[in-house]
């Protein structure tokens, strides 16, 4: 179990590099956030295709069926594909809104809002959507999360001298979309192999983002990017996306769901620390207090949600 926990912690650390590297790109180039979101998915797709093929071969060996390796894709019904396509839509909007928030507001604050609010929002929405009644701790955690987010916004005003409202709103949009992604995944994951789900989700997201990038002129001037910039884009597509997800799924095999949900909350803290060390982003006393309150609310909501579920 220790190895599994370490793998999940490694995944959280790798995911944390996304916002940091993206901020370097946005500062040093004219690359649009929506373009980076598409390129990230495009780079990761071949990796998940290979993993999906291997996964299908393993499933068929166990079931001893004579079907070809890609038969599981063909056998997916419209009923199964619909929620997977919905996951792709959520993923597309999340990738774009999160990276835009990083560009406008900063890696630390954007990640804290985008990733810490969803677990609490899921715990609250589970009542009307899934029939799970929220307890007192869930309600308190939600109030604490909102308070923590407000303190982060106030901290942004203190450190930047102005309220970057657009960035905050995009981070809140990312949090809302990620909430929808989490709730939808509970239905779409049943009966569908992990990497098949991941490939269809990422492929759909890339298809949705491509026309948006084309219509917005996101590819204009992309040829002016230097080798080091392309290296950064490759890092985002490979390290946090491919290696990060592979590490997470490997760790999940031997780690209890409760523990894994808590370990994952390290990602926003990793981002805040890396942003402070590498980008000189500071939260200040109010922001640090808000980050602690927000993270604590996530841990409480995660633990209580697992117990009640």
TIFIMI-931089 format. One record per residue: residue number from 1; residue in three letters; chain; x, y negated, z of N, C-alpha, C, CB in turn. Coordinates in steps of 0.05 Angstrom, whole numbers. Each point is the difference from the previous one (the first is absolute). Glycine has a CB too. Layout:
NUM:ALA:A:X:Y:Z:X:Y:Z:X:Y:Z:X:Y:Z $
...
end
This chain:
1:UNK:A:17:24:0:-17:-24:0:17:-25:0:-36:25:24 $
2:UNK:A:60:-24:-11:18:-23:0:9:-7:-28:16:13:46 $
3:UNK:A:-10:8:-62:8:-5:-28:-22:-14:-15:31:40:1 $
4:UNK:A:-56:-30:3:-22:-12:-14:-5:-29:8:-20:44:-3 $
5:UNK:A:23:-50:29:-3:-27:10:21:-19:-12:-20:18:42 $
6:UNK:A:45:-8:-44:22:-15:-12:-5:-6:-29:31:20:33 $
7:UNK:A:-42:0:-47:-6:-4:-29:-21:-22:-4:12:48:-9 $
8:UNK:A:-32:-48:27:-21:-20:-2:11:-28:7:-35:35:11 $
9:UNK:A:52:-36:9:13:-25:7:18:-10:-23:-1:13:48 $
10:UNK:A:14:6:-62:17:-7:-23:-18:-11:-22:34:35:11 $
11:UNK:A:-58:-23:-15:-18:-10:-21:-9:-28:7:-16:46:-8 $
12:UNK:A:10:-52:33:-8:-27:9:22:-20:-6:-29:20:35 $
13:UNK:A:54:-12:-30:23:-17:-5:3:-6:-30:23:18:42 $
14:UNK:A:-26:3:-58:3:-3:-29:-22:-17:-11:22:45:-3 $
15:UNK:A:-47:-41:13:-22:-17:-9:4:-29:7:-31:39:5 $
16:UNK:A:45:-43:17:5:-28:9:18:-15:-19:-6:15:47 $
17:UNK:A:22:-1:-63:18:-14:-18:-14:-12:-24:35:31:14 $
18:UNK:A:-60:-23:-19:-15:-11:-23:-2:-30:1:-26:43:-2 $
19:UNK:A:15:-53:24:-4:-29:2:26:-16:1:-41:10:24 $
20:UNK:A:62:2:-13:26:-13:2:12:-4:-27:7:19:46 $
21:UNK:A:-5:4:-61:12:-2:-27:-17:-17:-19:20:46:7 $
22:UNK:A:-47:-44:-4:-18:-16:-16:5:-30:5:-34:37:1 $
23:UNK:A:38:-44:24:4:-29:6:26:-10:-13:-24:6:43 $
24:UNK:A:45:11:-43:25:-7:-14:-5:-5:-30:27:27:34 $
25:UNK:A:-44:-10:-46:-6:-2:-28:-16:-26:-6:0:50:-4 $
26:UNK:A:-20:-55:21:-16:-24:-4:15:-26:3:-39:27:16 $
27:UNK:A:59:-25:2:16:-24:5:20:-5:-22:-5:8:49 $
28:UNK:A:16:13:-60:22:-2:-20:-9:1:-29:29:19:33 $
29:UNK:A:-54:-13:-38:-10:3:-27:-28:-13:-3:27:42:-6 $
30:UNK:A:-38:-42:-18:-27:-9:-5:-19:23:-3:18:-41:-21 $
31:UNK:A:-10:65:30:-16:24:-2:-26:-3:16:41:28:-7 $
32:UNK:A:-64:-23:-6:-26:-2:14:-4:24:18:-18:-28:-38 $
33:UNK:A:3:24:59:-5:21:19:-16:23:-13:1:-33:38 $
34:UNK:A:-20:26:-55:-17:20:-13:16:17:-19:-39:-31:4 $
35:UNK:A:60:18:-16:17:15:-19:17:20:16:1:-39:-31 $
36:UNK:A:9:31:54:16:17:16:-17:24:10:29:-39:14 $
37:UNK:A:-54:33:-7:-18:22:9:-3:21:-22:-24:-33:30 $
38:UNK:A:21:24:-55:-3:19:-22:26:15:-5:-34:-30:-21 $
39:UNK:A:57:17:21:25:13:-5:7:20:22:16:-41:-23 $
40:UNK:A:-24:35:47:5:19:22:-15:26:-5:6:-38:32 $
41:UNK:A:-31:36:-40:-16:24:-5:10:15:-25:-40:-23:21 $
42:UNK:A:48:8:-42:10:12:-24:25:16:5:-20:-37:-27 $
43:UNK:A:37:27:44:25:14:6:-5:26:16:24:-44:-1 $
44:UNK:A:-44:42:19:-6:22:18:-16:23:-14:1:-32:38 $
45:UNK:A:-15:26:-59:-18:19:-12:14:26:-9:-28:-38:-15 $
46:UNK:A:51:37:0:13:25:-8:8:17:24:17:-24:-40 $
47:UNK:A:-9:12:62:7:14:24:-24:16:11:35:-35:11 $
48:UNK:A:-58:22:-9:-24:13:10:-11:20:-20:-10:-41:28 $
49:UNK:A:15:37:-53:-8:20:-20:15:26:4:-10:-36:-33 $
50:UNK:A:36:34:38:16:24:5:-9:14:26:39:-21:-24 $
51:UNK:A:-44:5:45:-9:12:25:-28:13:-4:27:-34:26 $
52:UNK:A:-44:22:-42:-27:11:-5:2:26:-14:-19:-46:-2 $
53:UNK:A:37:48:-19:3:25:-15:11:22:18:8:-27:-41 $
54:UNK:A:11:21:58:11:20:18:-22:9:20:46:-20:-5 $
55:UNK:A:-61:1:15:-22:6:18:-20:19:-12:7:-44:23 $
56:UNK:A:-15:38:-48:-19:17:-14:10:28:-5:-18:-41:-21 $
57:UNK:A:44:43:15:12:26:-5:0:17:26:29:-19:-36 $
58:UNK:A:-23:6:58:0:14:26:-28:9:8:39:-27:14 $
59:UNK:A:-59:10:-19:-28:7:6:-8:24:-17:-11:-47:12 $
60:UNK:A:18:48:-37:-8:21:-18:15:26:6:-11:-34:-34 $
61:UNK:A:35:32:44:14:24:8:-13:13:24:43:-19:-17 $
62:UNK:A:-52:2:35:-14:11:24:-27:12:-7:24:-34:28 $
63:UNK:A:-38:21:-47:-26:10:-8:1:21:-21:-18:-44:12 $
64:UNK:A:42:49:-24:4:20:-21:-19:-3:-24:15:31:36 $
65:UNK:A:-19:-56:-45:-17:-5:-23:17:-3:-25:-34:-23:29 $
66:UNK:A:24:31:-52:16:-2:-25:-1:-27:-14:-8:49:-5 $
67:UNK:A:-4:-69:17:-3:-26:-13:26:-14:-3:-45:-3:19 $
68:UNK:A:48:-14:-39:25:-15:-4:4:-20:23:-5:5:-49 $
69:UNK:A:30:-16:53:6:-17:23:-17:-25:2:46:17:-4 $
70:UNK:A:-55:-28:-19:-16:-25:3:-30:5:1:37:-23:-25 $
71:UNK:A:-45:47:30:-28:6:-1:-16:-13:22:12:43:-20 $
72:UNK:A:0:-49:43:-15:-12:22:-10:-28:-8:28:26:33 $
73:UNK:A:-14:-41:-50:-9:-26:-9:-25:4:-17:47:-18:1 $
74:UNK:A:-47:38:-18:-23:5:-18:-24:10:15:32:10:-37 $
75:UNK:A:-27:3:59:-21:12:15:-14:-20:19:23:43:-4 $
76:UNK:A:-11:-66:7:-12:-20:18:-26:-11:-12:46:-13:17 $
77:UNK:A:-67:14:-1:-26:-9:-10:-2:-30:2:-20:43:15 $
78:UNK:A:0:-54:-28:-5:-29:2:-5:-9:29:-19:1:-46 $
79:UNK:A:6:17:61:-5:-6:28:26:-2:16:-44:23:-4 $
80:UNK:A:64:-7:-4:26:-1:14:17:-24:-10:-2:50:5 $
81:UNK:A:-1:-56:-31:17:-21:-12:-10:-28:9:9:30:-39 $
82:UNK:A:-35:-33:44:-10:-27:7:13:-12:24:-43:14:-20 $
83:UNK:A:44:0:43:14:-12:23:30:-4:-4:-34:21:28 $
84:UNK:A:46:-3:-45:29:-3:-6:4:-26:-17:6:50:2 $
85:UNK:A:-24:-55:-20:2:-25:-16:-5:-24:18:-16:24:-41 $
86:UNK:A:-2:-21:61:-4:-22:19:25:-6:16:-49:13:3 $
87:UNK:A:63:9:4:25:-4:14:20:-15:-17:-8:43:25 $
88:UNK:A:8:-37:-51:18:-14:-18:-7:-30:-2:6:42:-26 $
89:UNK:A:-32:-48:26:-8:-28:0:9:-14:25:-40:12:-28 $
90:UNK:A:35:0:51:9:-11:26:31:-4:0:-39:22:23 $
91:UNK:A:53:-2:-34:29:-2:0:10:-23:-18:2:50:8 $
92:UNK:A:-15:-54:-31:7:-22:-18:-3:-27:14:-13:29:-40 $
93:UNK:A:-11:-33:52:-6:-25:13:19:-4:24:-48:2:-15 $
94:UNK:A:53:19:30:17:-2:23:29:-8:-8:-28:34:24 $
95:UNK:A:39:-19:-44:27:-6:-8:3:-29:-9:5:48:-14 $
96:UNK:A:-24:-58:-2:1:-27:-10:-3:-21:22:-18:16:-43 $
97:UNK:A:-2:-12:60:-6:-20:21:22:0:21:-49:6:-8 $
98:UNK:A:60:17:15:21:1:20:25:-14:-10:-18:43:18 $
99:UNK:A:26:-38:-42:25:-12:-11:-4:-30:-4:13:43:-22 $
100:UNK:A:-37:-51:15:-5:-29:-2:2:-13:27:-31:8:-40 $
101:UNK:A:20:6:61:2:-10:27:29:-3:9:-44:21:11 $
102:UNK:A:61:-1:-18:28:-1:6:13:-25:-13:2:51:4 $
103:UNK:A:-9:-55:-29:11:-23:-15:-8:-26:12:-1:28:-41 $
104:UNK:A:-24:-31:50:-10:-26:9:6:-5:30:-35:4:-34 $
105:UNK:A:34:18:50:2:-4:29:26:10:12:-49:4:0 $
106:UNK:A:59:18:-9:23:12:12:-4:30:5:12:-44:21 $
107:UNK:A:9:59:-21:-3:29:3:-10:8:27:37:6:-32 $
108:UNK:A:-28:-19:53:-7:8:27:-30:-3:6:46:-12:14 $
109:UNK:A:-56:-13:-17:-27:-5:6:-19:14:-18:13:-45:17 $
110:UNK:A:-7:46:-43:-17:14:-19:-4:29:7:15:-32:-35 $
111:UNK:A:7:45:43:-1:29:6:-15:5:26:43:7:-25 $
112:UNK:A:-38:-24:45:-14:3:25:-30:-1:-3:40:-20:23 $
113:UNK:A:-49:1:-39:-29:-4:-4:-11:23:-18:5:-50:5 $
114:UNK:A:9:56:-27:-10:19:-19:-1:28:10:18:-29:-35 $
115:UNK:A:0:36:54:2:28:9:-10:5:28:38:4:-31 $
116:UNK:A:-38:-25:48:-9:4:27:-30:-3:4:44:-17:14 $
117:UNK:A:-57:1:-31:-29:-4:3:-16:25:-10:8:-49:-6 $
118:UNK:A:0:62:-16:-16:23:-10:-7:22:20:20:-10:-42 $
119:UNK:A:-1:20:58:-8:21:19:-22:-8:19:46:17:-3 $
120:UNK:A:-46:-42:12:-21:-9:18:-26:-4:-15:35:-23:29 $
121:UNK:A:-33:13:-54:-24:-4:-16:-13:27:-7:20:-42:-19 $
122:UNK:A:-3:62:13:-10:27:-5:-15:11:24:38:8:-33 $
123:UNK:A:-26:-12:57:-12:10:24:-28:-13:4:46:8:20 $
124:UNK:A:-49:-33:-27:-25:-14:3:-20:9:-21:24:-39:20 $
125:UNK:A:-16:41:-45:-18:6:-22:-7:30:-1:20:-37:-26 $
126:UNK:A:-5:53:41:-7:28:1:-27:5:12:49:11:4 $
127:UNK:A:-59:-30:12:-26:3:13:-23:0:-21:18:-22:41 $
128:UNK:A:-21:1:-57:-22:0:-19:4:18:-24:-9:-46:14 $
129:UNK:A:34:51:-22:6:15:-24:3:30:5:21:-40:-18 $
130:UNK:A:-9:47:41:6:28:5:-16:11:24:45:-7:-19 $
131:UNK:A:-61:-10:32:-16:9:23:16:3:25:-28:22:-31 $
132:UNK:A:52:-35:32:17:2:24:-5:-26:17:35:29:-24 $
133:UNK:A:-46:-26:47:-6:-23:17:26:-11:13:-46:19:9 $
134:UNK:A:51:-45:-12:23:-12:12:-3:-3:30:9:-24:-43 $
135:UNK:A:12:31:57:0:-3:29:9:-28:8:8:49:5 $
136:UNK:A:-8:-53:21:8:-26:11:28:-7:-8:-31:6:38 $
137:UNK:A:50:14:-37:27:-5:-7:3:-8:-29:14:33:35 $
138:UNK:A:-30:-22:-52:1:-7:-29:-8:-29:-4:-10:47:-12 $
139:UNK:A:-11:-56:26:-9:-27:-2:21:-20:11:-48:16:4 $
140:UNK:A:60:-8:19:21:-17:12:24:-2:-19:-16:13:46 $
141:UNK:A:23:10:-58:22:1:-19:-5:-18:-24:11:46:15 $
142:UNK:A:-35:-46:-25:-7:-17:-22:3:-30:7:-32:35:-17 $
143:UNK:A:21:-42:40:3:-28:10:29:-8:3:-44:4:23 $
144:UNK:A:60:14:-12:28:-5:4:15:-3:-27:-2:26:44 $
145:UNK:A:-6:-9:-63:13:-2:-27:-6:-26:-13:-4:49:-4 $
146:UNK:A:-21:-59:6:-8:-26:-11:16:-22:14:-46:18:-11 $
147:UNK:A:48:-16:37:16:-20:15:29:0:-8:-32:5:39 $
148:UNK:A:43:19:-42:28:2:-9:5:-12:-27:4:41:28 $
149:UNK:A:-23:-35:-46:2:-11:-27:-2:-31:0:-20:42:-18 $
150:UNK:A:2:-53:35:-2:-29:2:26:-12:11:-49:5:8 $
151:UNK:A:62:9:10:25:-10:11:22:0:-22:-13:16:46 $
152:UNK:A:12:4:-63:19:1:-22:-4:-23:-19:2:50:4 $
153:UNK:A:-27:-57:-9:-6:-23:-18:10:-26:13:-40:25:-18 $
154:UNK:A:35:-28:44:9:-23:14:31:-2:-1:-41:2:30 $
155:UNK:A:53:22:-26:30:1:-2:10:-9:-27:0:37:34 $
156:UNK:A:-14:-29:-55:8:-8:-27:-2:-30:-3:-16:43:-18 $
157:UNK:A:-4:-56:30:-2:-29:-1:24:-13:15:-50:4:-2 $
158:UNK:A:58:8:24:21:-11:16:27:2:-14:-25:11:41 $
159:UNK:A:30:12:-54:27:5:-12:3:-13:-27:2:42:26 $
160:UNK:A:-24:-44:-41:2:-11:-27:-8:-29:-2:-10:45:-17 $
161:UNK:A:-4:-55:37:-8:-28:0:-26:-4:-16:47:-13:5 $
162:UNK:A:-58:35:-16:-25:-2:-15:-14:27:0:19:-38:-29 $
163:UNK:A:-45:38:25:-15:24:0:-1:11:-28:-28:-16:39 $
164:UNK:A:42:38:-44:-1:13:-26:-25:17:-2:51:0:-3 $
165:UNK:A:-73:-14:0:-26:13:2:-4:22:-22:-18:-42:19 $
166:UNK:A:28:36:-43:-4:19:-22:14:27:7:-3:-38:-33 $
167:UNK:A:27:36:44:15:25:7:-14:15:22:42:-22:-13 $
168:UNK:A:-53:8:33:-14:13:22:-25:14:-11:17:-34:33 $
169:UNK:A:-32:20:-51:-24:12:-11:6:24:-17:-21:-45:0 $
170:UNK:A:44:45:-15:7:23:-16:8:23:18:15:-30:-37 $
171:UNK:A:-2:25:60:7:21:19:-26:12:12:44:-23:10 $
172:UNK:A:-64:6:-4:-25:9:10:-15:17:-21:-3:-40:31 $
173:UNK:A:5:32:-56:-12:16:-21:13:27:-2:-11:-42:-25 $
174:UNK:A:38:42:27:15:25:-1:-9:18:23:39:-23:-21 $
175:UNK:A:-43:12:45:-9:16:23:-27:11:-5:27:-29:30 $
176:UNK:A:-45:13:-41:-28:10:-6:0:22:-20:-17:-45:11 $
177:UNK:A:33:42:-32:2:20:-21:12:26:10:4:-36:-34 $
178:UNK:A:17:33:51:12:24:11:-19:15:19:44:-23:-3 $
179:UNK:A:-62:8:16:-21:12:16:-18:17:-17:2:-38:32 $
180:UNK:A:-10:27:-55:-17:15:-19:15:24:-11:-23:-42:-12 $
181:UNK:A:49:39:7:16:23:-9:0:22:20:29:-32:-26 $
182:UNK:A:-25:25:52:1:20:21:-26:15:3:34:-28:23 $
183:UNK:A:-56:13:-23:-27:12:3:-6:18:-24:-15:-39:27 $
184:UNK:A:21:30:-51:-5:16:-24:16:25:-1:-12:-41:-24 $
185:UNK:A:37:40:33:19:23:-1:-11:23:17:38:-31:-8 $
186:UNK:A:-54:25:28:-11:21:17:-18:19:-16:3:-30:40 $
187:UNK:A:-15:19:-61:-18:16:-16:14:12:-24:-38:-29:14 $
188:UNK:A:56:14:-26:13:9:-25:22:21:5:-10:-44:-20 $
189:UNK:A:22:45:44:22:18:5:-9:29:3:24:-38:21 $
190:UNK:A:-49:42:-14:-9:27:5:0:17:-25:-28:-17:38 $
191:UNK:A:43:39:-38:1:18:-23:19:-8:-22:-46:11:11 $
192:UNK:A:58:-34:-10:18:-9:-21:28:-1:12:-36:-27:-22 $
193:UNK:A:56:41:8:27:0:10:11:-28:4:7:43:-24 $
194:UNK:A:12:-46:42:10:-26:9:12:-16:-24:9:19:45 $
195:UNK:A:10:-6:-59:14:-15:-21:-17:-3:-25:43:17:18 $
196:UNK:A:-63:-1:-22:-20:-4:-22:-16:-25:6:-3:49:-9 $
197:UNK:A:-5:-52:34:-14:-24:9:18:-25:-4:-27:28:33 $
198:UNK:A:52:-26:-25:18:-22:-1:5:-9:-29:22:15:42 $
199:UNK:A:-19:5:-60:6:-6:-28:-24:-14:-13:31:39:-3 $
200:UNK:A:-55:-28:7:-24:-11:-12:-5:-28:11:-20:45:-6 $
201:UNK:A:25:-49:32:-4:-26:12:19:-21:-12:-15:23:43 $
202:UNK:A:41:-16:-44:20:-18:-11:-4:-5:-30:32:15:36 $
203:UNK:A:-40:6:-51:-4:-3:-28:-23:-19:-6:18:46:-7 $
204:UNK:A:-40:-43:22:-23:-17:-3:6:-29:7:-30:39:10 $
205:UNK:A:46:-42:12:8:-27:8:17:-14:-21:-2:15:48 $
206:UNK:A:20:0:-61:17:-11:-21:-17:-8:-24:38:28:16 $
207:UNK:A:-58:-11:-23:-17:-7:-23:-16:-25:6:-3:48:-12 $
208:UNK:A:-6:-52:36:-15:-24:8:17:-25:-1:-30:29:28 $
209:UNK:A:55:-26:-18:18:-24:2:11:-8:-27:11:14:46 $
210:UNK:A:-7:5:-65:12:-6:-25:-14:-23:-16:15:47:-2 $
211:UNK:A:-41:-45:-3:-13:-22:-14:1:-27:15:-30:34:-21 $
212:UNK:A:29:-32:48:2:-24:16:27:-14:-4:-31:20:34 $
213:UNK:A:52:-4:-35:27:-11:-4:2:-12:-28:19:34:32 $
214:UNK:A:-30:-20:-52:1:-9:-28:-15:-26:-3:4:47:-16 $
215:UNK:A:-28:-49:27:-17:-24:-3:11:-24:15:-39:30:-6 $
216:UNK:A:53:-24:28:12:-22:16:27:-8:-9:-26:16:38 $
217:UNK:A:36:-4:-59:27:-6:-9:22:9:18:-19:-39:-23 $
218:UNK:A:13:60:38:20:10:20:25:11:-12:-38:9:28 $
219:UNK:A:37:-1:-54:24:11:-12:17:-22:-14:-25:43:-6 $
220:UNK:A:15:-67:6:15:-22:-13:26:-5:16:-43:-21:-17 $
221:UNK:A:65:20:3:25:-6:14:12:23:15:-15:-45:3 $
222:UNK:A:2:69:-5:11:23:15:27:8:-11:-47:15:9 $
223:UNK:A:52:-21:-35:26:6:-12:23:-16:12:-24:13:-41 $
224:UNK:A:17:-34:55:21:-17:12:10:11:26:-21:-39:-22 $
225:UNK:A:9:60:32:9:11:26:27:12:-3:-47:9:12 $
226:UNK:A:64:-13:8:27:11:-1:0:29:10:18:-46:8 $
227:UNK:A:5:59:-11:2:28:7:-6:4:30:35:7:-36 $
228:UNK:A:-25:-26:52:-5:3:29:-30:-3:7:46:-18:8 $
229:UNK:A:-60:3:-24:-29:-3:5:-14:26:-8:3:-49:-9 $
230:UNK:A:4:61:-13:-11:26:-8:7:21:21:2:-13:-48 $
231:UNK:A:21:11:60:8:19:20:-18:-2:25:48:-2:-16 $
232:UNK:A:-55:-23:23:-19:-5:22:-27:12:-6:25:-42:12 $
233:UNK:A:-34:38:-37:-26:11:-8:0:31:2:-8:-40:-31 $
234:UNK:A:30:51:22:3:30:1:1:9:29:25:-1:-43 $
235:UNK:A:-13:-14:60:1:7:29:-28:1:11:46:-21:5 $
236:UNK:A:-63:1:-11:-27:0:10:-16:23:-11:2:-50:3 $
237:UNK:A:2:57:-29:-14:22:-12:8:28:10:-6:-29:-39 $
238:UNK:A:32:31:47:10:26:8:2:4:30:26:0:-42 $
239:UNK:A:-14:-19:57:5:4:28:-25:0:17:44:-21:-7 $
240:UNK:A:-59:-1:9:-24:0:17:-23:16:-12:14:-44:18 $
241:UNK:A:-16:44:-45:-23:13:-12:3:30:-3:-8:-42:-25 $
242:UNK:A:30:51:13:4:28:-5:11:14:25:8:-9:-48 $
243:UNK:A:16:1:57:13:13:23:-16:-4:25:45:-7:-22 $
244:UNK:A:-57:-17:25:-15:-6:24:-24:18:3:15:-47:-3 $
245:UNK:A:-31:50:-19:-24:17:2:8:29:3:-25:-33:-29 $
246:UNK:A:46:42:16:9:28:2:9:6:29:15:0:-48 $
247:UNK:A:-1:-19:61:8:3:27:-24:1:19:43:-24:-10 $
248:UNK:A:-63:7:4:-24:-1:16:-16:27:-1:-2:-50:-7 $
249:UNK:A:-2:60:-17:-15:25:-3:15:23:12:-20:-18:-42 $
250:UNK:A:46:18:40:16:21:12:-2:-1:31:32:-1:-40 $
251:UNK:A:-31:-23:51:-3:-3:29:-27:7:10:34:-35:-2 $
252:UNK:A:-55:31:-14:-27:5:8:-5:30:4:-15:-41:-24 $
253:UNK:A:31:58:11:-4:29:2:4:10:28:14:4:-47 $
254:UNK:A:3:-17:63:6:10:26:-5:-20:22:34:28:-20 $
255:UNK:A:-47:-50:14:-6:-22:19:-30:-3:5:43:-23:-14 $
256:UNK:A:-52:23:39:-29:-4:5:-9:-27:-11:4:28:41 $
257:UNK:A:-29:-29:-50:-12:-24:-12:2:-24:18:-30:29:-26 $
258:UNK:A:25:-25:52:1:-22:19:27:-12:1:-35:22:27 $
259:UNK:A:56:-6:-24:27:-10:1:8:-13:-26:12:36:33 $
260:UNK:A:-19:-25:-56:8:-11:-25:-13:-28:-4:5:47:-19 $
261:UNK:A:-31:-50:27:-13:-25:-3:13:-22:16:-43:24:-9 $
262:UNK:A:55:-17:31:13:-19:17:28:-7:-11:-25:17:40 $
263:UNK:A:39:3:-50:27:-4:-11:-2:-18:-24:15:45:17 $
264:UNK:A:-35:-42:-33:-3:-17:-24:-2:-29:6:-23:38:-22 $
265:UNK:A:13:-45:46:-2:-28:8:27:-13:4:-43:10:22 $
266:UNK:A:64:6:-24:27:-12:2:7:-16:-25:14:38:28 $
267:UNK:A:-28:-32:-50:6:-14:-25:-1:-30:2:-17:39:-24 $
268:UNK:A:-6:-51:34:0:-29:2:22:-11:18:-49:2:-8 $
269:UNK:A:56:13:29:21:-10:18:27:2:-14:-26:15:40 $
270:UNK:A:30:6:-56:25:2:-16:2:-24:-20:-2:51:4 $
271:UNK:A:-21:-57:-16:0:-23:-19:6:-26:14:-34:24:-28 $
272:UNK:A:22:-28:51:5:-25:15:29:-2:8:-47:1:17 $
273:UNK:A:59:21:-9:28:0:8:18:-5:-24:-10:32:37 $
274:UNK:A:5:-18:-60:16:-3:-24:-3:-29:-11:-5:50:-10 $
275:UNK:A:-20:-60:11:-4:-27:-9:15:-21:16:-45:14:-16 $
276:UNK:A:48:-8:42:15:-18:18:30:2:-6:-36:5:35 $
277:UNK:A:45:19:-40:29:4:-4:9:-8:-28:-2:38:32 $
278:UNK:A:-14:-32:-53:8:-4:-27:-11:-25:-13:4:49:-3 $
279:UNK:A:-28:-56:11:-14:-23:-13:-1:-25:18:-26:33:-27 $
280:UNK:A:35:-30:51:-1:-22:20:-29:-9:5:46:-14:-15 $
281:UNK:A:-65:32:13:-28:-7:7:-3:3:30:-17:16:-46 $
282:UNK:A:6:-36:59:-3:1:28:-30:-3:7:46:-19:7 $
283:UNK:A:-54:34:14:-28:-1:9:-4:-20:22:-5:47:-13 $
284:UNK:A:26:-51:29:-3:-18:23:-14:14:23:-1:-39:-31 $
285:UNK:A:0:27:54:-13:13:24:-29:7:-5:31:-26:29 $
286:UNK:A:-46:8:-41:-29:6:-5:-3:24:-20:-11:-49:8 $
287:UNK:A:27:48:-29:-1:22:-20:9:26:11:8:-33:-34 $
288:UNK:A:13:33:51:9:25:12:-21:12:18:47:-16:-3 $
289:UNK:A:-60:-2:19:-21:9:18:-24:11:-16:14:-34:33 $
290:UNK:A:-20:21:-55:-22:9:-18:6:27:-12:-12:-47:-9 $
291:UNK:A:38:51:1:8:25:-12:-2:23:20:31:-24:-31 $
292:UNK:A:-23:18:56:-2:21:21:-29:7:5:43:-17:21 $
293:UNK:A:-60:-3:-19:-29:5:5:-12:16:-23:-3:-43:27 $
294:UNK:A:9:35:-51:-11:13:-24:9:30:-1:0:-44:-24 $
295:UNK:A:26:49:29:11:27:-1:-12:17:22:42:-17:-20 $
296:UNK:A:-45:5:44:-12:15:23:-29:7:-7:30:-24:32 $
297:UNK:A:-44:6:-44:-28:6:-8:-1:23:-19:-12:-48:7 $
298:UNK:A:31:49:-26:1:22:-19:4:27:14:17:-31:-35 $
299:UNK:A:3:31:54:6:25:14:-24:10:16:48:-15:3 $
300:UNK:A:-61:-4:11:-24:7:16:-22:11:-17:12:-35:33 $
301:UNK:A:-17:21:-56:-21:8:-18:6:28:-12:-10:-49:-11 $
302:UNK:A:36:53:4:8:26:-12:-4:23:20:33:-25:-30 $
303:UNK:A:-23:21:54:-2:21:20:-29:6:7:45:-13:18 $
304:UNK:A:-61:-8:-14:-27:4:8:-17:12:-23:4:-38:33 $
305:UNK:A:3:29:-58:-14:10:-23:4:30:-4:4:-45:-21 $
306:UNK:A:21:54:26:6:28:-3:-14:17:21:45:-12:-19 $
307:UNK:A:-47:1:44:-13:15:21:-30:3:-5:35:-17:32 $
308:UNK:A:-48:-6:-41:-28:1:-4:-8:16:-25:-3:-44:23 $
309:UNK:A:22:45:-42:-5:15:-25:3:30:5:15:-38:-27 $
end
